[in-house]
């Protein structure tokens, strides 16, 4: 096997791990993102990108994705109930 192929494969794999970790951290699952990136590489990155964001929920009024902790929706400007 050519050494340059192995080097490029390793670089691409590490890039997938790094991106998976960053995206996982943004979606409240950094360990899961890193784990999937290490074990599955590009496929793990795809899984992390397609996973649901645990930090965001749909607004009760306009259905836009908003952070869980907000009191007023930044899109429709309506006050949200405390249960969200």
C-alpha positions in Angstrom: 0.0 0.0 0.0 1.3 3.4 -0.9 2.5 5.6 2.1 0.8 8.7 0.8 -2.6 6.9 0.6 -2.2 5.8 4.3 -1.3 9.4 5.2 -4.3 10.9 3.4 -6.6 8.3 4.9 -5.4 9.1 8.4 -5.8 12.8 7.8 -9.3 12.4 6.5 -10.2 10.1 9.4 -8.8 12.6 12.0 -10.7 15.5 10.3 -13.9 13.5 10.6 -13.2 12.9 14.3 -12.6 16.6 14.9 -15.7 17.7 13.0 -17.9 15.0 14.7 -16.6 16.2 18.1 -17.4 19.8 17.4 -20.9 19.1 16.0 -21.6 16.7 18.9 -20.6 19.5 21.4 -22.9 21.9 19.7 -25.7 19.4 19.9 -25.1 18.6 23.6 -23.4 15.3 23.0 -19.6 15.8 22.6 -18.6 12.4 23.8 -21.0 10.7 21.5 -19.9 12.8 18.6 -16.2 12.0 19.3 -16.9 8.3 19.8 -18.8 8.0 16.5 -16.1 9.9 14.7 -13.3 7.7 16.0 -15.2 4.4 15.4 -16.9 5.1 12.2 -15.0 8.0 10.6 -16.9 9.6 7.7 -20.0 7.5 8.4 -19.9 8.6 12.1 -19.7 12.2 10.9 -22.8 11.7 8.8 -24.7 10.2 11.7 -23.7 13.1 14.0 -24.8 15.6 11.4 -28.1 13.9 11.0 -28.8 13.5 14.7 -31.3 15.6 16.5 -30.1 18.7 18.4 -30.8 18.1 22.2 -30.3 21.8 23.0 -33.2 23.0 20.8 -36.9 22.5 20.8 -39.6 23.8 18.5 -41.4 27.0 19.5 -45.1 26.4 20.6 -46.3 29.2 18.3 -44.1 29.3 15.1 -42.4 25.9 15.3 -38.9 27.3 14.7 -36.1 25.5 16.6 -35.1 27.6 19.7 -32.9 27.0 22.7 -34.6 25.3 25.6 -33.9 28.1 28.1 -35.3 31.1 26.3 -38.4 32.9 27.7 -39.3 34.7 24.5 -39.1 33.2 21.0 -36.5 35.2 18.9 -38.5 34.5 15.7 -42.1 35.3 16.6 -41.4 37.3 19.8 -44.1 35.5 21.8 -43.6 34.6 25.5 -43.2 30.9 26.1 -44.7 28.8 28.8 -42.4 27.6 31.7 -43.0 24.0 30.8 -40.7 24.1 27.7 
